[in-house]
């Protein structure tokens, strides 16, 4: 399989998330494929601002399109996100 770049699912909507988004969009071969967050207002804001499609749940097969997960949510949520995402992201 030919490497075509990094396709990100972003999990989180905090201020640190936005700092990461600003950096990632500047990197060649990086695509922000989806954003997922519990804070739907902030998620929708970031989705619109950075033109990132929304992932409504972490059981969606669309996650197979991603090869990188950026987790910027609360630390207490990290482990469960990793478990959920590991079923789709290789």
Buried (B, 14 or more C-beta within 10 A) or exposed (E): EEEEEBBBBBBBBBEEBBEBBEEBEEEEEBBBBBBBBEBEEBBBEBBEEBEBEBBEEBEBEEBEBBBBBBBBBEEEEBEEBEEBBEEBBE
